[in-house]
Amino acid sequence: MIPTLVAAALLLAVSAAHAQSVALAGMLGNRALLVVNGTNPKTVAAGDTHEGVKVILTSGETAVVEQNGKRMTLRVGEAPVAMGATKSNGKGNRIVLTAGSGGHFMTAGQVNGKAAQFMVDTGATTVAMSSQDAERAGINYKAGQPVTMSTANGLTQGYKVKLDSVRVGEVEVLNVDAVVTPQAMPYMLLGNSFLTRFQMLRDNDLLTLTKKY
């Protein structure tokens, strides 16, 4: 059966400095039909690069692409997106994650402007971190609200705090509830105090978070 080529998306001008206009014009099997800067569509397989834009993953009528460390999800028929801009203001509205080993969604990010490593946890009420992580982020957690926490070693005292900001990729969320535990953790848990600010869509190994307005 010959794959059906979906009609090309309408191309829009992009004004961001040093950015490229990238659109998904269609899918040919598991290959993405990319339009970069208004050029003729190019069929690109996952792992390949066209005009500096690398296709990471294709699924249905979507493709995850990356350029200069910036990752975006393209959908057939949607307007082009700007990629490759050198500066980000954190005002993006979409986060795209791919599952790692064990099916977990891991991502680098920032807490109060400090580097952090997250694991998405829809079972966690809030963002959760160790006291060591809190100290690295400059959080005076002992001034927070004391809470009793249940751990594998029994009950322990933690602290409920408010984070000024949590950022993943192009998206920043302000005033996020978190808990700090004295026990060491390999990564921070990205819980529902962050996740409920988004519409979540999972498609196999692809998780897309779109910010609510």
C-alpha angles and dihedrals in degrees: 000000000000111000114245115242111227114224115268119261120248109263120230129195116255120210102186111119115256090358127133128220109234127182136171106232096179147311129265104195105302093339124102121230102217128193111198119188092342095301123141113290115272125202109230128181124214109280094027128107131221122186090343093309114117122204108224102176140353125205127168106311095343135085130191111218133182137202127173091348093308113122125196138171117234123198128199110261097016123122117267119272128221115245133177099038109155098221132047127197096194092246096119119124106208135066121189121196132178123209118254130201111325091022094276122143109230127178142167117240145141137266114200087343095307123116116263139174116222139193116198110240117178089183093063116091093210142005106288129202142163123257088250091057090047092052092049088053091051094246117156090213096167087069088060128091112290113236133180113240130194115225137168088267095050133263120346137171120257134168133241112220140170117238116215091216143353117197133189117178110311095348127089125185121194131213099018122177116234141169126221121210126193091226120095116253128194090222141354119269114238097214137177098285083073102027096053088065086071143059105239124212123179121193110177106293094354123091119187121190115194116191117242120232 
